[in-house]
Amino acid sequence: MATQGKWKRSLGAPFPFIADTKAKIMKAYGVKMPIVRLARRTTFVVDTDMTIVRVDSGTDALDPTRAVAAC
């Protein structure tokens, strides 16, 4: 979690990062990979009305630039 906070600060991301340690979000958003208990790398940008405004997955989710710009 400390590493995630440091990464968030280095990006200047204006939104919270969530560590899904209990896999609840992974299951709710359907990003669990078949067979394995891991999620596909996915970034969801959710606005204040709880509407998903952007989804990046796979290699696109590794670069948070578009997610930050969507805010």
PDB file of N, CA, C and O in Angstrom:
ATOM      1  N   MET A   1       0.812  -1.186   0.000  1.00  0.00           N
ATOM      2  CA  MET A   1       0.000   0.000   0.000  1.00  0.00           C
ATOM      3  C   MET A   1       0.869   1.268   0.000  1.00  0.00           C
ATOM      4  O   MET A   1       0.510   2.263  -0.630  1.00  0.00           O
ATOM      5  N   ALA A   2       1.996   1.234   0.698  1.00  0.00           N
ATOM      6  CA  ALA A   2       2.892   2.384   0.710  1.00  0.00           C
ATOM      7  C   ALA A   2       3.445   2.647  -0.683  1.00  0.00           C
ATOM      8  O   ALA A   2       3.574   3.800  -1.095  1.00  0.00           O
ATOM      9  N   THR A   3       3.773   1.583  -1.408  1.00  0.00           N
ATOM     10  CA  THR A   3       4.289   1.718  -2.768  1.00  0.00           C
ATOM     11  C   THR A   3       3.222   2.323  -3.672  1.00  0.00           C
ATOM     12  O   THR A   3       3.522   3.169  -4.514  1.00  0.00           O
ATOM     13  N   GLN A   4       1.978   1.889  -3.496  1.00  0.00           N
ATOM     14  CA  GLN A   4       0.877   2.419  -4.301  1.00  0.00           C
ATOM     15  C   GLN A   4       0.697   3.918  -4.037  1.00  0.00           C
ATOM     16  O   GLN A   4       0.483   4.688  -4.973  1.00  0.00           O
ATOM     17  N   GLY A   5       0.782   4.334  -2.777  1.00  0.00           N
ATOM     18  CA  GLY A   5       0.662   5.751  -2.437  1.00  0.00           C
ATOM     19  C   GLY A   5       1.773   6.580  -3.041  1.00  0.00           C
ATOM     20  O   GLY A   5       1.541   7.689  -3.521  1.00  0.00           O
ATOM     21  N   LYS A   6       2.980   6.044  -3.018  1.00  0.00           N
ATOM     22  CA  LYS A   6       4.131   6.739  -3.609  1.00  0.00           C
ATOM     23  C   LYS A   6       3.951   6.885  -5.118  1.00  0.00           C
ATOM     24  O   LYS A   6       4.246   7.935  -5.690  1.00  0.00           O
ATOM     25  N   TRP A   7       3.464   5.822  -5.756  1.00  0.00           N
ATOM     26  CA  TRP A   7       3.227   5.861  -7.203  1.00  0.00           C
ATOM     27  C   TRP A   7       2.152   6.886  -7.530  1.00  0.00           C
ATOM     28  O   TRP A   7       2.304   7.661  -8.474  1.00  0.00           O
ATOM     29  N   LYS A   8       1.054   6.900  -6.752  1.00  0.00           N
ATOM     30  CA  LYS A   8      -0.037   7.853  -6.962  1.00  0.00           C
ATOM     31  C   LYS A   8       0.486   9.298  -6.871  1.00  0.00           C
ATOM     32  O   LYS A   8       0.173  10.134  -7.719  1.00  0.00           O
ATOM     33  N   ARG A   9       1.277   9.573  -5.843  1.00  0.00           N
ATOM     34  CA  ARG A   9       1.829  10.919  -5.679  1.00  0.00           C
ATOM     35  C   ARG A   9       2.753  11.288  -6.832  1.00  0.00           C
ATOM     36  O   ARG A   9       2.743  12.431  -7.289  1.00  0.00           O
ATOM     37  N   SER A  10       3.554  10.336  -7.310  1.00  0.00           N
ATOM     38  CA  SER A  10       4.483  10.633  -8.399  1.00  0.00           C
ATOM     39  C   SER A  10       3.751  10.970  -9.695  1.00  0.00           C
ATOM     40  O   SER A  10       4.264  11.719 -10.526  1.00  0.00           O
ATOM     41  N   LEU A  11       2.550  10.414  -9.865  1.00  0.00           N
ATOM     42  CA  LEU A  11       1.746  10.683 -11.059  1.00  0.00           C
ATOM     43  C   LEU A  11       0.938  11.963 -10.929  1.00  0.00           C
ATOM     44  O   LEU A  11       0.515  12.540 -11.931  1.00  0.00           O
ATOM     45  N   GLY A  12       0.724  12.405  -9.701  1.00  0.00           N
ATOM     46  CA  GLY A  12      -0.161  13.544  -9.475  1.00  0.00           C
ATOM     47  C   GLY A  12      -1.597  13.189  -9.782  1.00  0.00           C
ATOM     48  O   GLY A  12      -2.383  14.044 -10.190  1.00  0.00           O
ATOM     49  N   ALA A  13      -1.943  11.926  -9.587  1.00  0.00           N
ATOM     50  CA  ALA A  13      -3.296  11.448  -9.911  1.00  0.00           C
ATOM     51  C   ALA A  13      -4.321  12.100  -8.985  1.00  0.00           C
ATOM     52  O   ALA A  13      -4.164  12.064  -7.764  1.00  0.00           O
ATOM     53  N   PRO A  14      -5.369  12.696  -9.558  1.00  0.00           N
ATOM     54  CA  PRO A  14      -6.375  13.388  -8.754  1.00  0.00           C
ATOM     55  C   PRO A  14      -7.496  12.467  -8.271  1.00  0.00           C
ATOM     56  O   PRO A  14      -8.585  12.934  -7.936  1.00  0.00           O
ATOM     57  N   PHE A  15      -7.234  11.179  -8.236  1.00  0.00           N
ATOM     58  CA  PHE A  15      -8.262  10.221  -7.825  1.00  0.00           C
ATOM     59  C   PHE A  15      -7.636   9.178  -6.913  1.00  0.00           C
ATOM     60  O   PHE A  15      -6.425   8.963  -6.953  1.00  0.00           O
ATOM     61  N   PRO A  16      -8.464   8.523  -6.082  1.00  0.00           N
ATOM     62  CA  PRO A  16      -7.900   7.504  -5.184  1.00  0.00           C
ATOM     63  C   PRO A  16      -7.542   6.232  -5.930  1.00  0.00           C
ATOM     64  O   PRO A  16      -8.179   5.883  -6.924  1.00  0.00           O
ATOM     65  N   PHE A  17      -6.534   5.551  -5.452  1.00  0.00           N
ATOM     66  CA  PHE A  17      -6.169   4.226  -5.933  1.00  0.00           C
ATOM     67  C   PHE A  17      -6.713   3.237  -4.911  1.00  0.00           C
ATOM     68  O   PHE A  17      -6.680   3.505  -3.711  1.00  0.00           O
ATOM     69  N   ILE A  18      -7.201   2.124  -5.366  1.00  0.00           N
ATOM     70  CA  ILE A  18      -7.770   1.126  -4.461  1.00  0.00           C
ATOM     71  C   ILE A  18      -7.004  -0.183  -4.619  1.00  0.00           C
ATOM     72  O   ILE A  18      -6.869  -0.707  -5.725  1.00  0.00           O
ATOM     73  N   ALA A  19      -6.507  -0.702  -3.507  1.00  0.00           N
ATOM     74  CA  ALA A  19      -5.874  -2.018  -3.504  1.00  0.00           C
ATOM     75  C   ALA A  19      -6.967  -3.035  -3.182  1.00  0.00           C
ATOM     76  O   ALA A  19      -7.564  -2.993  -2.107  1.00  0.00           O
ATOM     77  N   ASP A  20      -7.220  -3.926  -4.097  1.00  0.00           N
ATOM     78  CA  ASP A  20      -8.299  -4.914  -3.953  1.00  0.00           C
ATOM     79  C   ASP A  20      -7.766  -6.187  -3.303  1.00  0.00           C
ATOM     80  O   ASP A  20      -7.733  -7.247  -3.928  1.00  0.00           O
ATOM     81  N   THR A  21      -7.351  -6.073  -2.046  1.00  0.00           N
ATOM     82  CA  THR A  21      -6.692  -7.188  -1.365  1.00  0.00           C
ATOM     83  C   THR A  21      -7.606  -8.387  -1.115  1.00  0.00           C
ATOM     84  O   THR A  21      -7.118  -9.502  -0.931  1.00  0.00           O
ATOM     85  N   LYS A  22      -8.910  -8.176  -1.106  1.00  0.00           N
ATOM     86  CA  LYS A  22      -9.846  -9.281  -0.871  1.00  0.00           C
ATOM     87  C   LYS A  22     -10.548  -9.731  -2.160  1.00  0.00           C
ATOM     88  O   LYS A  22     -11.451 -10.567  -2.111  1.00  0.00           O
ATOM     89  N   ALA A  23     -10.139  -9.185  -3.306  1.00  0.00           N
ATOM     90  CA  ALA A  23     -10.647  -9.552  -4.631  1.00  0.00           C
ATOM     91  C   ALA A  23     -12.136  -9.256  -4.821  1.00  0.00           C
ATOM     92  O   ALA A  23     -12.763  -9.837  -5.707  1.00  0.00           O
ATOM     93  N   LYS A  24     -12.705  -8.380  -4.022  1.00  0.00           N
ATOM     94  CA  LYS A  24     -14.128  -8.043  -4.158  1.00  0.00           C
ATOM     95  C   LYS A  24     -14.397  -7.204  -5.408  1.00  0.00           C
ATOM     96  O   LYS A  24     -15.374  -7.440  -6.119  1.00  0.00           O
ATOM     97  N   ILE A  25     -13.543  -6.241  -5.669  1.00  0.00           N
ATOM     98  CA  ILE A  25     -13.731  -5.374  -6.836  1.00  0.00           C
ATOM     99  C   ILE A  25     -13.490  -6.169  -8.112  1.00  0.00           C
ATOM    100  O   ILE A  25     -14.220  -6.017  -9.092  1.00  0.00           O
ATOM    101  N   MET A  26     -12.476  -7.007  -8.099  1.00  0.00           N
ATOM    102  CA  MET A  26     -12.168  -7.858  -9.250  1.00  0.00           C
ATOM    103  C   MET A  26     -13.395  -8.671  -9.647  1.00  0.00           C
ATOM    104  O   MET A  26     -13.730  -8.756 -10.828  1.00  0.00           O
ATOM    105  N   LYS A  27     -14.053  -9.258  -8.680  1.00  0.00           N
ATOM    106  CA  LYS A  27     -15.245 -10.063  -8.955  1.00  0.00           C
ATOM    107  C   LYS A  27     -16.413  -9.193  -9.406  1.00  0.00           C
ATOM    108  O   LYS A  27     -17.114  -9.547 -10.354  1.00  0.00           O
ATOM    109  N   ALA A  28     -16.630  -8.059  -8.739  1.00  0.00           N
ATOM    110  CA  ALA A  28     -17.762  -7.182  -9.061  1.00  0.00           C
ATOM    111  C   ALA A  28     -17.682  -6.617 -10.477  1.00  0.00           C
ATOM    112  O   ALA A  28     -18.705  -6.460 -11.143  1.00  0.00           O
ATOM    113  N   TYR A  29     -16.460  -6.310 -10.939  1.00  0.00           N
ATOM    114  CA  TYR A  29     -16.282  -5.718 -12.261  1.00  0.00           C
ATOM    115  C   TYR A  29     -15.943  -6.739 -13.335  1.00  0.00           C
ATOM    116  O   TYR A  29     -15.734  -6.377 -14.493  1.00  0.00           O
ATOM    117  N   GLY A  30     -15.888  -8.007 -12.961  1.00  0.00           N
ATOM    118  CA  GLY A  30     -15.696  -9.060 -13.954  1.00  0.00           C
ATOM    119  C   GLY A  30     -14.350  -9.059 -14.650  1.00  0.00           C
ATOM    120  O   GLY A  30     -14.272  -9.330 -15.849  1.00  0.00           O
ATOM    121  N   VAL A  31     -13.285  -8.755 -13.912  1.00  0.00           N
ATOM    122  CA  VAL A  31     -11.970  -8.720 -14.540  1.00  0.00           C
ATOM    123  C   VAL A  31     -11.075  -9.891 -14.108  1.00  0.00           C
ATOM    124  O   VAL A  31      -9.872  -9.883 -14.369  1.00  0.00           O
ATOM    125  N   LYS A  32     -11.654 -10.876 -13.461  1.00  0.00           N
ATOM    126  CA  LYS A  32     -10.896 -12.054 -13.043  1.00  0.00           C
ATOM    127  C   LYS A  32     -10.553 -12.897 -14.267  1.00  0.00           C
ATOM    128  O   LYS A  32     -11.400 -13.138 -15.128  1.00  0.00           O
ATOM    129  N   MET A  33      -9.308 -13.336 -14.330  1.00  0.00           N
ATOM    130  CA  MET A  33      -8.898 -14.209 -15.423  1.00  0.00           C
ATOM    131  C   MET A  33      -9.438 -15.614 -15.157  1.00  0.00           C
ATOM    132  O   MET A  33      -9.509 -16.043 -14.006  1.00  0.00           O
ATOM    133  N   PRO A  34      -9.818 -16.328 -16.214  1.00  0.00           N
ATOM    134  CA  PRO A  34     -10.301 -17.696 -16.026  1.00  0.00           C
ATOM    135  C   PRO A  34      -9.246 -18.578 -15.362  1.00  0.00           C
ATOM    136  O   PRO A  34      -8.053 -18.440 -15.632  1.00  0.00           O
ATOM    137  N   ILE A  35      -9.672 -19.444 -14.531  1.00  0.00           N
ATOM    138  CA  ILE A  35      -8.863 -20.453 -13.840  1.00  0.00           C
ATOM    139  C   ILE A  35      -7.975 -19.847 -12.740  1.00  0.00           C
ATOM    140  O   ILE A  35      -8.000 -20.326 -11.606  1.00  0.00           O
ATOM    141  N   VAL A  36      -7.208 -18.827 -13.047  1.00  0.00           N
ATOM    142  CA  VAL A  36      -6.277 -18.231 -12.098  1.00  0.00           C
ATOM    143  C   VAL A  36      -7.021 -17.253 -11.190  1.00  0.00           C
ATOM    144  O   VAL A  36      -8.028 -16.670 -11.594  1.00  0.00           O
ATOM    145  N   ARG A  37      -6.534 -17.077  -9.984  1.00  0.00           N
ATOM    146  CA  ARG A  37      -7.179 -16.128  -9.070  1.00  0.00           C
ATOM    147  C   ARG A  37      -6.523 -14.748  -9.163  1.00  0.00           C
ATOM    148  O   ARG A  37      -6.220 -14.122  -8.148  1.00  0.00           O
ATOM    149  N   LEU A  38      -6.313 -14.293 -10.383  1.00  0.00           N
ATOM    150  CA  LEU A  38      -5.722 -12.987 -10.622  1.00  0.00           C
ATOM    151  C   LEU A  38      -6.632 -12.172 -11.522  1.00  0.00           C
ATOM    152  O   LEU A  38      -7.419 -12.720 -12.294  1.00  0.00           O
ATOM    153  N   ALA A  39      -6.517 -10.875 -11.415  1.00  0.00           N
ATOM    154  CA  ALA A  39      -7.287  -9.992 -12.286  1.00  0.00           C
ATOM    155  C   ALA A  39      -6.446  -9.584 -13.481  1.00  0.00           C
ATOM    156  O   ALA A  39      -5.224  -9.475 -13.386  1.00  0.00           O
ATOM    157  N   ARG A  40      -7.115  -9.358 -14.616  1.00  0.00           N
ATOM    158  CA  ARG A  40      -6.433  -8.697 -15.728  1.00  0.00           C
ATOM    159  C   ARG A  40      -6.149  -7.269 -15.261  1.00  0.00           C
ATOM    160  O   ARG A  40      -6.982  -6.668 -14.583  1.00  0.00           O
ATOM    161  N   ARG A  41      -5.004  -6.729 -15.610  1.00  0.00           N
ATOM    162  CA  ARG A  41      -4.680  -5.356 -15.227  1.00  0.00           C
ATOM    163  C   ARG A  41      -5.736  -4.446 -15.837  1.00  0.00           C
ATOM    164  O   ARG A  41      -5.865  -4.379 -17.059  1.00  0.00           O
ATOM    165  N   THR A  42      -6.492  -3.747 -14.998  1.00  0.00           N
ATOM    166  CA  THR A  42      -7.586  -2.905 -15.467  1.00  0.00           C
ATOM    167  C   THR A  42      -7.649  -1.636 -14.633  1.00  0.00           C
ATOM    168  O   THR A  42      -7.516  -1.680 -13.410  1.00  0.00           O
ATOM    169  N   THR A  43      -7.852  -0.507 -15.299  1.00  0.00           N
ATOM    170  CA  THR A  43      -8.042   0.770 -14.623  1.00  0.00           C
ATOM    171  C   THR A  43      -9.429   1.286 -14.970  1.00  0.00           C
ATOM    172  O   THR A  43      -9.775   1.429 -16.142  1.00  0.00           O
ATOM    173  N   PHE A  44     -10.218   1.565 -13.942  1.00  0.00           N
ATOM    174  CA  PHE A  44     -11.541   2.149 -14.110  1.00  0.00           C
ATOM    175  C   PHE A  44     -11.494   3.571 -13.574  1.00  0.00           C
ATOM    176  O   PHE A  44     -11.006   3.802 -12.468  1.00  0.00           O
ATOM    177  N   VAL A  45     -11.995   4.521 -14.347  1.00  0.00           N
ATOM    178  CA  VAL A  45     -12.163   5.885 -13.852  1.00  0.00           C
ATOM    179  C   VAL A  45     -13.655   6.058 -13.616  1.00  0.00           C
ATOM    180  O   VAL A  45     -14.463   5.929 -14.536  1.00  0.00           O
ATOM    181  N   VAL A  46     -14.011   6.353 -12.365  1.00  0.00           N
ATOM    182  CA  VAL A  46     -15.408   6.469 -11.957  1.00  0.00           C
ATOM    183  C   VAL A  46     -15.632   7.902 -11.496  1.00  0.00           C
ATOM    184  O   VAL A  46     -14.896   8.407 -10.649  1.00  0.00           O
ATOM    185  N   ASP A  47     -16.663   8.569 -12.060  1.00  0.00           N
ATOM    186  CA  ASP A  47     -16.891   9.962 -11.674  1.00  0.00           C
ATOM    187  C   ASP A  47     -17.676  10.040 -10.365  1.00  0.00           C
ATOM    188  O   ASP A  47     -18.012   9.017  -9.769  1.00  0.00           O
ATOM    189  N   THR A  48     -17.959  11.247  -9.935  1.00  0.00           N
ATOM    190  CA  THR A  48     -18.625  11.448  -8.637  1.00  0.00           C
ATOM    191  C   THR A  48     -20.049  10.922  -8.611  1.00  0.00           C
ATOM    192  O   THR A  48     -20.610  10.725  -7.533  1.00  0.00           O
ATOM    193  N   ASP A  49     -20.650  10.689  -9.777  1.00  0.00           N
ATOM    194  CA  ASP A  49     -21.993  10.101  -9.856  1.00  0.00           C
ATOM    195  C   ASP A  49     -21.938   8.581  -9.920  1.00  0.00           C
ATOM    196  O   ASP A  49     -22.958   7.921 -10.123  1.00  0.00           O
ATOM    197  N   MET A  50     -20.715   8.021  -9.743  1.00  0.00           N
ATOM    198  CA  MET A  50     -20.483   6.572  -9.791  1.00  0.00           C
ATOM    199  C   MET A  50     -20.661   5.995 -11.188  1.00  0.00           C
ATOM    200  O   MET A  50     -20.951   4.809 -11.342  1.00  0.00           O
ATOM    201  N   THR A  51     -20.489   6.829 -12.202  1.00  0.00           N
ATOM    202  CA  THR A  51     -20.538   6.394 -13.592  1.00  0.00           C
ATOM    203  C   THR A  51     -19.115   6.095 -14.062  1.00  0.00           C
ATOM    204  O   THR A  51     -18.207   6.899 -13.849  1.00  0.00           O
ATOM    205  N   ILE A  52     -18.923   4.954 -14.692  1.00  0.00           N
ATOM    206  CA  ILE A  52     -17.610   4.629 -15.246  1.00  0.00           C
ATOM    207  C   ILE A  52     -17.409   5.463 -16.505  1.00  0.00           C
ATOM    208  O   ILE A  52     -18.172   5.343 -17.464  1.00  0.00           O
ATOM    209  N   VAL A  53     -16.380   6.308 -16.499  1.00  0.00           N
ATOM    210  CA  VAL A  53     -16.139   7.202 -17.632  1.00  0.00           C
ATOM    211  C   VAL A  53     -14.978   6.740 -18.509  1.00  0.00           C
ATOM    212  O   VAL A  53     -14.815   7.223 -19.630  1.00  0.00           O
ATOM    213  N   ARG A  54     -14.169   5.805 -18.001  1.00  0.00           N
ATOM    214  CA  ARG A  54     -13.065   5.279 -18.807  1.00  0.00           C
ATOM    215  C   ARG A  54     -12.636   3.930 -18.251  1.00  0.00           C
ATOM    216  O   ARG A  54     -12.610   3.720 -17.038  1.00  0.00           O
ATOM    217  N   VAL A  55     -12.302   3.024 -19.157  1.00  0.00           N
ATOM    218  CA  VAL A  55     -11.766   1.718 -18.778  1.00  0.00           C
ATOM    219  C   VAL A  55     -10.549   1.439 -19.656  1.00  0.00           C
ATOM    220  O   VAL A  55     -10.635   1.475 -20.884  1.00  0.00           O
ATOM    221  N   ASP A  56      -9.425   1.163 -19.020  1.00  0.00           N
ATOM    222  CA  ASP A  56      -8.220   0.748 -19.732  1.00  0.00           C
ATOM    223  C   ASP A  56      -7.856  -0.634 -19.202  1.00  0.00           C
ATOM    224  O   ASP A  56      -7.880  -0.864 -17.993  1.00  0.00           O
ATOM    225  N   SER A  57      -7.521  -1.549 -20.100  1.00  0.00           N
ATOM    226  CA  SER A  57      -7.144  -2.888 -19.644  1.00  0.00           C
ATOM    227  C   SER A  57      -5.933  -3.394 -20.412  1.00  0.00           C
ATOM    228  O   SER A  57      -5.550  -2.848 -21.446  1.00  0.00           O
ATOM    229  N   GLY A  58      -5.345  -4.451 -19.876  1.00  0.00           N
ATOM    230  CA  GLY A  58      -4.155  -5.015 -20.493  1.00  0.00           C
ATOM    231  C   GLY A  58      -3.007  -4.032 -20.460  1.00  0.00           C
ATOM    232  O   GLY A  58      -2.797  -3.352 -19.455  1.00  0.00           O
ATOM    233  N   THR A  59      -2.269  -3.950 -21.540  1.00  0.00           N
ATOM    234  CA  THR A  59      -1.103  -3.064 -21.571  1.00  0.00           C
ATOM    235  C   THR A  59      -1.509  -1.588 -21.506  1.00  0.00           C
ATOM    236  O   THR A  59      -0.725  -0.757 -21.049  1.00  0.00           O
ATOM    237  N   ASP A  60      -2.726  -1.251 -21.959  1.00  0.00           N
ATOM    238  CA  ASP A  60      -3.199   0.132 -21.862  1.00  0.00           C
ATOM    239  C   ASP A  60      -3.316   0.578 -20.406  1.00  0.00           C
ATOM    240  O   ASP A  60      -3.140   1.759 -20.105  1.00  0.00           O
ATOM    241  N   ALA A  61      -3.609  -0.354 -19.503  1.00  0.00           N
ATOM    242  CA  ALA A  61      -3.776  -0.017 -18.094  1.00  0.00           C
ATOM    243  C   ALA A  61      -2.444   0.205 -17.382  1.00  0.00           C
ATOM    244  O   ALA A  61      -2.424   0.718 -16.263  1.00  0.00           O
ATOM    245  N   LEU A  62      -1.351  -0.168 -18.002  1.00  0.00           N
ATOM    246  CA  LEU A  62      -0.044   0.023 -17.376  1.00  0.00           C
ATOM    247  C   LEU A  62       0.386   1.484 -17.372  1.00  0.00           C
ATOM    248  O   LEU A  62       1.151   1.909 -16.507  1.00  0.00           O
ATOM    249  N   ASP A  63      -0.105   2.250 -18.338  1.00  0.00           N
ATOM    250  CA  ASP A  63       0.216   3.680 -18.402  1.00  0.00           C
ATOM    251  C   ASP A  63      -1.011   4.466 -17.958  1.00  0.00           C
ATOM    252  O   ASP A  63      -2.008   4.496 -18.680  1.00  0.00           O
ATOM    253  N   PRO A  64      -0.967   5.105 -16.789  1.00  0.00           N
ATOM    254  CA  PRO A  64      -2.135   5.784 -16.247  1.00  0.00           C
ATOM    255  C   PRO A  64      -2.411   7.167 -16.851  1.00  0.00           C
ATOM    256  O   PRO A  64      -3.321   7.861 -16.397  1.00  0.00           O
ATOM    257  N   THR A  65      -1.653   7.571 -17.850  1.00  0.00           N
ATOM    258  CA  THR A  65      -1.789   8.918 -18.416  1.00  0.00           C
ATOM    259  C   THR A  65      -3.223   9.198 -18.877  1.00  0.00           C
ATOM    260  O   THR A  65      -3.769  10.261 -18.583  1.00  0.00           O
ATOM    261  N   ARG A  66      -3.834   8.254 -19.597  1.00  0.00           N
ATOM    262  CA  ARG A  66      -5.199   8.474 -20.092  1.00  0.00           C
ATOM    263  C   ARG A  66      -6.214   8.518 -18.959  1.00  0.00           C
ATOM    264  O   ARG A  66      -7.181   9.278 -19.015  1.00  0.00           O
ATOM    265  N   ALA A  67      -5.996   7.709 -17.935  1.00  0.00           N
ATOM    266  CA  ALA A  67      -6.910   7.713 -16.788  1.00  0.00           C
ATOM    267  C   ALA A  67      -6.831   9.057 -16.062  1.00  0.00           C
ATOM    268  O   ALA A  67      -7.857   9.627 -15.692  1.00  0.00           O
ATOM    269  N   VAL A  68      -5.619   9.556 -15.861  1.00  0.00           N
ATOM    270  CA  VAL A  68      -5.451  10.861 -15.213  1.00  0.00           C
ATOM    271  C   VAL A  68      -6.094  11.946 -16.052  1.00  0.00           C
ATOM    272  O   VAL A  68      -6.753  12.832 -15.507  1.00  0.00           O
ATOM    273  N   ALA A  69      -5.919  11.901 -17.374  1.00  0.00           N
ATOM    274  CA  ALA A  69      -6.514  12.913 -18.258  1.00  0.00           C
ATOM    275  C   ALA A  69      -8.037  12.856 -18.271  1.00  0.00           C
ATOM    276  O   ALA A  69      -8.683  13.864 -18.557  1.00  0.00           O
ATOM    277  N   ALA A  70      -8.625  11.702 -17.968  1.00  0.00           N
ATOM    278  CA  ALA A  70     -10.081  11.555 -17.970  1.00  0.00           C
ATOM    279  C   ALA A  70     -10.727  12.215 -16.757  1.00  0.00           C
ATOM    280  O   ALA A  70     -11.949  12.358 -16.707  1.00  0.00           O
ATOM    281  N   CYS A  71      -9.929  12.612 -15.793  1.00  0.00           N
ATOM    282  CA  CYS A  71     -10.473  13.224 -14.563  1.00  0.00           C
ATOM    283  C   CYS A  71     -10.745  14.701 -14.743  1.00  0.00           C
ATOM    284  O   CYS A  71     -11.201  15.363 -13.811  1.00  0.00           O
TER     285      CYS A  71
END
